[in-house]
Amino acid sequence: MEVRRARSDELGACADLYVRVLRDTFTWLPPDRHRRDDFLRAAKDEEIYVAVEDRAILGVAGFYRPQNFLHSLYVDARGRGVGKALLDHVSAVAGGPVSLKVQAPNLRAQAFYRREGFVCTEHGRDPGSDVAWLRLVRAKRAAQG
């Protein structure tokens, strides 16, 4: 598996993976809330990284460098180390501690991030949203193989 910056011609496939994973895992939200255009709009300001194997995109991470903020991490192939590989890559290229927000109902993601050294630093709810979130922070770590 290779983790690298996504090419512009791969962004559509990244957006499709984003929508597919959200609809499969974010069952507390209506499926139509997850739109490919949301990913593509955010990708204009973010560094998009992909985990690729045999030319197939297994996972995607959106990183907003000015704030060392991991905006998205979505994996199609769970249980294969794809999420960890993407997370370690982003942490290695970040200019400091990486932070992210995870929705409170997303217990699987919270457990993953705890295992990977993230700690909760804040709880909140966006204006107009009915879903609470947790802000998690990870100290800068070298990529692990």
C-alpha positions as CSV (number, residue, x, y, z in Angstrom):
1,M,0.0,0.0,0.0
2,E,1.2,3.5,-0.9
3,V,0.1,6.7,0.8
4,R,0.6,9.8,-1.3
5,R,-0.9,13.1,-2.3
6,A,-4.0,12.6,-4.5
7,R,-3.8,13.6,-8.1
8,S,-6.4,16.0,-9.5
9,D,-7.9,13.2,-11.7
10,E,-8.5,11.1,-8.5
11,L,-10.6,13.7,-6.6
12,G,-13.9,12.4,-8.1
13,A,-13.1,8.9,-6.9
14,C,-12.1,10.3,-3.5
15,A,-15.5,12.1,-3.3
16,D,-17.3,8.9,-4.2
17,L,-15.5,7.0,-1.4
18,Y,-16.3,9.8,1.0
19,V,-20.0,9.6,0.3
20,R,-20.1,5.8,0.3
21,V,-18.3,5.5,3.7
22,L,-20.4,8.3,5.3
23,R,-23.6,6.7,4.2
24,D,-22.5,3.3,5.5
25,T,-21.2,4.5,8.8
26,F,-22.9,7.7,9.8
27,T,-26.2,6.0,10.3
28,W,-27.5,8.6,12.8
29,L,-27.7,11.1,9.9
30,P,-30.0,10.9,6.8
31,P,-28.0,9.5,3.8
32,D,-28.8,12.5,1.6
33,R,-26.8,14.8,4.0
34,H,-23.6,13.3,2.5
35,R,-22.8,14.9,-0.8
36,R,-19.9,14.6,-3.1
37,D,-19.9,18.3,-3.7
38,D,-19.1,18.9,0.0
39,F,-15.9,16.9,-0.3
40,L,-14.9,18.6,-3.6
41,R,-15.5,22.1,-2.2
42,A,-13.4,21.3,0.9
43,A,-10.7,19.7,-1.3
44,K,-10.0,23.1,-2.9
45,D,-8.4,24.3,0.3
46,E,-7.0,21.0,1.6
47,E,-4.2,18.6,0.9
48,I,-5.9,15.3,-0.1
49,Y,-4.0,12.1,0.6
50,V,-4.9,8.7,-0.6
51,A,-3.9,5.1,0.4
52,V,-3.6,3.2,-2.9
53,E,-3.1,-0.5,-3.6
54,D,-3.1,-2.0,-7.1
55,R,-4.4,1.4,-8.4
56,A,-7.5,1.2,-6.1
57,I,-8.1,4.0,-3.6
58,L,-8.6,2.3,-0.2
59,G,-8.9,5.5,1.9
60,V,-8.7,9.2,1.8
61,A,-7.6,12.0,4.2
62,G,-8.3,15.7,3.8
63,F,-5.7,17.9,5.7
64,Y,-6.1,21.6,6.2
65,R,-2.5,22.6,6.8
66,P,-2.9,26.2,8.1
67,Q,-4.5,24.7,11.3
68,N,-2.9,21.2,11.2
69,F,-6.5,20.0,11.0
70,L,-7.5,16.6,9.7
71,H,-10.8,17.5,8.2
72,S,-11.6,14.0,6.9
73,L,-10.4,10.4,7.1
74,Y,-12.5,7.8,5.3
75,V,-11.5,4.2,4.7
76,D,-13.2,1.8,2.4
77,A,-11.1,-1.2,3.5
78,R,-11.3,-1.4,7.3
79,G,-9.1,-3.7,9.3
80,R,-6.1,-3.5,7.0
81,G,-4.2,-0.5,8.5
82,V,-5.3,2.0,5.9
83,G,-6.6,4.5,8.4
84,K,-3.5,4.2,10.5
85,A,-1.3,4.6,7.4
86,L,-3.1,7.8,6.4
87,L,-3.1,9.2,9.9
88,D,0.6,8.5,10.3
89,H,1.4,10.1,7.0
90,V,-0.6,13.3,7.8
91,S,1.1,13.5,11.2
92,A,4.5,13.1,9.6
93,V,4.0,16.0,7.2
94,A,2.2,18.3,9.6
95,G,4.0,21.2,11.1
96,G,2.9,20.4,14.6
97,P,0.2,18.5,16.6
98,V,-2.7,17.3,14.4
99,S,-6.3,18.0,15.5
100,L,-9.6,16.8,14.3
101,K,-13.3,16.8,15.2
102,V,-15.2,13.6,15.5
103,Q,-19.0,13.4,15.9
104,A,-20.1,12.2,19.3
105,P,-22.1,9.2,18.0
106,N,-19.1,7.9,16.0
107,L,-17.8,5.6,18.8
108,R,-15.7,3.4,16.4
109,A,-13.7,6.5,15.2
110,Q,-13.3,7.7,18.7
111,A,-11.8,4.3,19.8
112,F,-9.5,4.3,16.7
113,Y,-8.2,7.8,17.5
114,R,-7.7,7.0,21.2
115,R,-5.6,4.0,20.2
116,E,-3.6,6.3,17.9
117,G,-2.7,8.7,20.7
118,F,-5.3,11.3,20.4
119,V,-6.8,13.0,23.4
120,C,-10.1,15.0,23.7
121,T,-9.5,18.7,24.3
122,E,-12.9,20.1,23.7
123,H,-16.6,19.2,23.2
124,G,-19.1,21.3,21.2
125,R,-21.9,21.5,18.8
126,D,-21.9,23.6,15.6
127,P,-24.7,26.3,15.4
128,G,-27.8,24.8,13.8
129,S,-26.5,21.2,14.2
130,D,-28.2,18.5,16.2
131,V,-25.0,16.4,16.5
132,A,-22.3,17.1,19.1
133,W,-18.6,16.7,18.4
134,L,-15.3,16.2,20.2
135,R,-12.1,17.9,19.3
136,L,-9.1,15.5,19.5
137,V,-5.4,16.3,19.3
138,R,-2.4,14.1,18.6
139,A,1.2,15.2,19.2
140,K,3.4,15.1,16.1
141,R,4.7,11.6,15.5
142,A,7.0,10.2,12.9
143,A,5.4,7.9,10.3
144,Q,5.4,4.3,11.5
145,G,5.8,1.3,9.2
